[in-house]
Amino acid sequence: MKFLARTLGLVLVAAGFIGLVIDGTRSIVNNGISFASVGTMMGTFFPGGVAELESRVAQPSLAWLWDPIMVSLLQLPASLTGFLLGALLLWLGQRSMEPIGYLAGR
């Protein structure tokens, strides 16, 4: 599981960096700051992604989850979100540290 977390973490950090380069290029060309949001990227990779997610989450029993929480999460910059999720997965998947030295108290 740690190997899978590290691998997915590296992929997400790389995708976040590539997205940051693309967002920076777009900002230079448009002469203003512009970032691609998570919702925009979700709509790009999964056709009908946000609408389908809304239909599943915005049911009467889960309506409290959609409006304040999911809408805010879908408006975050995709590159920064991917980078932070990747860093979290890399931290969770790191190998445990081996003790250095020996115990002198024995």
Secondary structure in CASP SS format (residue, H / E / C, confidence):
PFRMAT SS
TARGET T0000
AUTHOR 0000-0000-0000
METHOD secondary structure of the structure
MODEL  1
M C 1.00
K H 1.00
F H 1.00
L H 1.00
A H 1.00
R H 1.00
T H 1.00
L H 1.00
G H 1.00
L H 1.00
V H 1.00
L H 1.00
V H 1.00
A H 1.00
A H 1.00
G H 1.00
F H 1.00
I H 1.00
G H 1.00
L H 1.00
V H 1.00
I H 1.00
D H 1.00
G H 1.00
T H 1.00
R H 1.00
S H 1.00
I H 1.00
V H 1.00
N H 1.00
N C 1.00
G C 1.00
I C 1.00
S C 1.00
F C 1.00
A C 1.00
S E 1.00
V H 1.00
G H 1.00
T H 1.00
M H 1.00
M H 1.00
G H 1.00
T H 1.00
F H 1.00
F C 1.00
P C 1.00
G C 1.00
G H 1.00
V H 1.00
A H 1.00
E H 1.00
L H 1.00
E H 1.00
S H 1.00
R H 1.00
V H 1.00
A C 1.00
Q C 1.00
P H 1.00
S H 1.00
L H 1.00
A H 1.00
W H 1.00
L H 1.00
W H 1.00
D H 1.00
P H 1.00
I H 1.00
M H 1.00
V H 1.00
S H 1.00
L H 1.00
L H 1.00
Q C 1.00
L C 1.00
P E 1.00
A H 1.00
S H 1.00
L H 1.00
T H 1.00
G H 1.00
F H 1.00
L H 1.00
L H 1.00
G H 1.00
A H 1.00
L H 1.00
L H 1.00
L H 1.00
W H 1.00
L H 1.00
G C 1.00
Q C 1.00
R C 1.00
S C 1.00
M C 1.00
E C 1.00
P C 1.00
I C 1.00
G C 1.00
Y C 1.00
L C 1.00
A C 1.00
G C 1.00
R C 1.00
END
